[in-house]
């Protein structure tokens, strides 16, 4: 009976995906352990360490569906070694082949390598969906690179930008996250086969050859030295996911902010029949965005626990990777759900161009104060120009009148510029700087120009 949000038949779609649940299912965990044991046996069979016919049987029967998985769980009530799996596996192996499973290995070799194999499967899904998200953002950046909108700093209007510029910033940050994901592969996807304390003392002959061949079979990197207590790679995995969650969280939070009734420049995808409130029929709440933000907040919260588990004792400490068994899969579940929902948001979000236009003029010209100041500066000096425009802006702000009205009665302005020139300075569409160029640079960087 499911008892967590991730596995819930009621809430499950909010906290994971079917694809990620399959990756971290009990059957998948058992299969990765069996894959690890089978690769070890195959390597040892080829090298003559164990009889090849026994290695062949081990590989033939290394299928999780053959195991009594509930019995493994029963054994785990009193053991956290790999012995519960070995007992269940030995029970299905014919011809005494079970006596040659796990030859020279220690439990952590199998569970560490098994977890890495699971992480690799999850990583492929996460990286795939990250790239889809970035692709959607790049499409938006290209489509709207010239569309003016209010730029905001400290949550209030600053000077104009373009919507494509804003989205290009998002896309470029996601691109750096993708780079981080790809860069960590060589450090994270490394197997473990080192024996009791990592010295391979159990295989004095052909131990290194076994390790190398085993990792070739599994498609993993060969460790330079045992990492039983060196958990930095697992911490890096969790931390990079947290960084990705930070980027996605910022993007989705900004979309949420721009969906506010008073702004309404963006809106998460909507369809007729989507209900925002049980009591207020008019509501079009950003419920999916809120779901995504909660998921990503939790992904970020997992990383400190995995980093904390780096503090481990001597040459073996089960406490470190028990945290990983729980935390890393949960981070992957939550990230998978967040990405699935973000893909839809980025691909189908509603862009209200007319509201962006409206908001450009919401402050009646105040947004263009820098432009006016920079036109006055060559005549008056930068600081004097700032003081003149500042006084005009504060009067316009407090009286809630157009900035032009104040400027046209300001001596320093009228002596220097005609009314037509003042109108040109106050045109927000003419003051987006190189925003379209920067958007094009990002598009070119990722081959989307």
Secondary structure, 3 states (H helix, E strand, C coil): CCCCCCCCCCCHHHHCCHHHHHHCCHHHHHHHHHHHHHHHHHHHHHCCCCCHHHHHHHHHHCCHHHCCHHHHHHHCCCCCCCHHHHHHHHCCCCCCHHHHCCCCCCHHHHHHHHHHHHHHHHHHHHHHHHHHHHHHHHHHHHHCCCCEEEEEECCEEEEEEEHHHHHHHHHHHHHHHHHHHHHHHHHHCECCCCCCCCCCCCCCCCHHHHHHHHHHHHCCECCCCCCCCCCHHHHHHHHHHHHHHHHHHHHHHHHHHCCCCCCCCEECCCCCCCCCCCCCCCCCCCHHHHHHHHHHHHHHHHHHHHHHCCCCCCCCCHHHHHHHHHHHHHHHHHHHHHHHHHHHHHHHCEECHHHHHHHHCCCCCHHHHHHHHHHHHHHHCHHHHHHHHHHHHHHHHHHCCCHHHHHCCCHHHHCCCCHHHHHHHCCHHHCCCCHHHHHHHHHHHCCCC
